[in-house]
């Protein structure tokens, strides 16, 4: 009978019209059972749960239900370090501001100080306090942290811009070392004298105490031209004639001597001054001389009665004297801080223009070779400025403070540049770009103030004489030979075309 029981079980399992028992609950039944308040009888009645299931799932669930703003909690902000307008007061230097205000008021109420003392005080403040006095007093932003050492590598710099008035890199190479150094023993350390000149025949004349020596730049030969006889006598000025074969010598004995260099012979002595002759300048056959008495004498060296005219130009010593390249205008500077411009009319006793902007002796004078109406002048220790003048209109075009005594000035023949020599504190030569008057480079090496400068006939070399008893030759205006040849050919063609024009 056992097999009949087995067959009954199979037939019962295959019937679908009979309710199944001992089977797992359906998903909706499990959810209904898990809900609170549900009764166990609902499991056996499928109609009611189906209705509830349909009611629950009648809507398709959307986005997450919106929470009320009352339940939201704000993220706490960082602690406030200041008010909304001044976030940080740590960089405000109240004590420094108070000191500067009180110091400025005290300086304005007291006596004015000299420029030298003011420069000394400024230098001491920079050395003691660094850049503190140049920083902002009222700074309300935190300063950025400093870069670690080695982080600012120059290899990472992609772009940089130079600020106006700073040193700009020159497009040409300027040697920073002198080409040659010559000894100049017993050269006088006197700011008001003119003891150096270079002739058109490439011969350099230099005054060493009571003697005048000639250095031939081509061969290197050195000759002694003359020597004063008295113990306390010395040579106070020299100047070459334009042709380069005659040299004028001013002495401490009030004489002006004229020497023939080719024959090494003195041609004549010309008197008239009552004090030493510290400056000389040529205009064709007219030799102008300035003395410590403040007078300027004009000599015609061709005639026996050489004195053409005498002018009381300055109240103190005439230390600067220069004729313009065309010989139409004479500029004179004196120890009375005055700069005068005179016409070529030698009988005129009054200056065309008088300038009193300099605050110290005006020794450094130079005429521009390209613009004959452009004059450069430099002041002494209390002034330290280079000024450019238009002598046609009598106006000052520009002025630049060099921060040191200006001893001599020269214009370049091939470049639009100007070179100046200085005294304390660097004793340097400085090249300036014209007309911007920005500094191109500085040439250092002298250990004392550079009192005199002269330029070679080709305009490529500048010789400087300093109180350290040395002469240094700087090849700072060298020109590319190819460009110079092209320029010469262009000038020659221009000259030929002008001659061919019908006038």
Secondary structure, DSSP 8 states (H G I E B T S, - for coil): -HHHHHHHHHHHHH-SSS---S----HHHHHHHHSTT--GGGGG-HHHHHHHHHHHTSS---S-----GGG----------S-SS----TT--HHHHHHHHHHHHHHHHS----HHHHHHHHHHHHHHHTTGGGS-SS--S-------TT-S-GGG-------TTS----SS---SS-SEEEE-TT----TT-B-EEE-TTSEEEEEETTEEEEEETTT--EEEEEE-SSSS--EEEEEE-TTSSEEEEEETTS-EEEEETTTTEEEEEE---SS-EEEEEEETTEEEEEETTSEEEEEETTSSS-EEEEEE--SS-EEEEEE-TTSSEEEEEETTS-EEEEES-TT--S-SEEE---SS-EEEEEE-SS-TTEEEEEE-TTT-EEEEEETTTTEEEEEEE-SS-EEEEEE-SSSSEEEEEE-TTT--EEEEETTTTEEEEEE---SS-EEEEEE-TTSS-EEEEETTSEEEEE--S---HHHHHHHHHHHHHHHHHHHHS--
